[in-house]
Amino acid sequence: MAVKIKLMRLGKIRQPYYRVVIADSRTRRSGRAIETIGKYHPKNEPSLIEIDSERAQYWLGVGALPTEPVQHLLEITGDWQKFKGLPGSEGTLKPQPEKIDKLARFQAALAAAGEEPTTEATTPKKKKAKADEPAEAESTES
């Protein structure tokens, strides 16, 4: 049985994300997997790539073949260089930016809202209909 390391597509239309899985080469793209070893979110900036290095090294060692996209991801994380014994095993993975906690975001929004707006509302308020106008409309219909 030929085993491949490939991407399993998940997500919605135009919002894909992938799992890096070990699967039989004869299964379809999003078919049954033997093991999940990572995830890949290409729409994030920078792209999120998380691969369990220990499991990737094991599967490469026992003969699993990565597909071209997965091999590129393994080169970015540095796992492919470790497996092949090439220099540059640290990879070129860019770290994800730090997330600001909810309390800090709330405090910043509260500080910004504390200042009075400098301009008027962009859309005027609707005027209430006078009591005479509906009565006139009914009398003209008769």
C-alpha positions in Angstrom: 0.0 0.0 0.0 1.5 3.4 -1.0 1.1 6.0 1.7 1.1 9.7 0.9 1.2 12.9 2.9 -1.4 15.1 1.4 -3.8 18.0 2.1 -7.4 17.4 3.0 -9.5 20.4 2.0 -12.1 21.8 4.4 -13.9 25.1 4.7 -16.3 27.0 2.5 -16.2 28.3 -1.1 -13.4 30.8 -1.4 -12.4 30.2 2.3 -10.4 27.0 2.3 -8.3 25.6 5.0 -6.5 22.3 5.0 -5.4 19.5 7.2 -2.1 17.8 6.5 -2.9 14.1 6.6 -1.4 10.7 6.1 -3.6 8.7 3.7 -3.6 5.8 1.2 -2.7 7.2 -2.2 -5.8 5.6 -3.7 -8.2 7.6 -1.5 -9.8 10.8 -2.8 -8.6 14.2 -1.7 -10.9 14.7 1.2 -11.3 11.0 1.9 -10.5 8.9 4.9 -7.1 9.6 6.5 -4.8 7.4 8.6 -3.5 10.2 10.7 -3.7 14.0 10.9 -0.3 15.6 11.5 -1.0 19.3 10.9 -3.1 22.2 9.5 -2.7 24.9 6.9 -4.7 28.1 6.6 -3.6 29.9 3.4 -6.0 32.9 3.7 -4.5 34.2 6.9 -1.8 36.8 6.6 0.9 35.3 7.0 -0.4 31.8 6.3 -0.8 29.6 9.3 1.2 26.4 9.0 1.3 24.0 11.9 2.9 20.6 11.4 3.8 18.0 14.1 7.5 17.7 13.2 8.0 14.4 15.1 5.1 12.6 13.3 6.2 14.1 9.9 9.7 12.8 10.4 8.4 9.3 11.4 6.1 9.1 8.3 8.8 10.3 5.9 11.2 7.8 7.5 8.9 4.8 6.9 8.4 5.8 3.2 5.4 8.1 3.0 5.6 10.3 -0.1 4.5 14.0 0.2 2.6 15.6 -2.6 4.1 18.7 -4.1 2.1 21.2 -2.0 2.9 19.3 1.2 6.6 19.1 0.3 6.6 22.9 -0.1 5.0 23.3 3.3 7.6 20.9 4.8 10.4 23.0 3.3 8.9 26.1 4.9 8.7 24.5 8.3 12.2 22.9 7.9 11.0 19.3 8.2 12.1 18.4 4.7 15.6 19.7 5.3 15.8 17.7 8.5 14.7 14.5 6.7 17.1 15.0 3.8 20.0 16.2 6.0 20.2 19.5 4.1 21.4 22.8 5.6 18.7 25.3 6.6 16.7 23.0 8.9 15.2 26.0 10.7 12.9 26.8 7.7 11.4 30.1 6.7 8.1 30.0 8.6 6.9 33.5 9.5 5.4 33.7 13.0 1.7 34.6 13.5 1.2 38.1 15.0 0.3 38.3 18.6 -3.4 38.6 19.3 -4.6 41.4 21.5 -6.7 40.1 24.4 -10.4 41.1 24.6 -10.0 43.3 27.6 -7.3 45.4 25.9 -9.5 45.8 22.8 -12.5 46.7 24.9 -10.4 49.3 26.8 -9.2 50.8 23.5 -12.7 51.0 22.1 -14.0 52.5 25.4 -11.3 55.2 25.2 -12.1 56.0 21.6 -15.9 56.1 22.3 -15.3 58.5 25.3 -14.4 61.3 22.8 -17.4 63.2 21.4 -18.0 62.8 17.7 -16.8 65.9 15.8 -19.4 65.7 13.0 -23.1 65.3 12.7 -24.8 62.0 11.9 -24.4 61.0 8.2 -28.1 60.1 7.7 -30.8 62.5 8.8 -33.6 61.3 11.0 -36.9 60.5 9.4 -39.7 63.0 10.0 -42.9 61.7 11.5 -46.0 61.8 9.3 -48.5 64.4 10.3 -52.0 63.2 11.3 -53.6 65.4 8.5 -51.7 63.7 5.6 -53.3 60.2 5.9 -56.8 61.7 6.2 -56.3 63.7 3.0 -55.1 60.6 1.1 -58.2 58.7 2.1 -60.6 61.5 1.0 -59.0 61.8 -2.5 -59.5 58.1 -3.2 -63.3 58.3 -2.8 
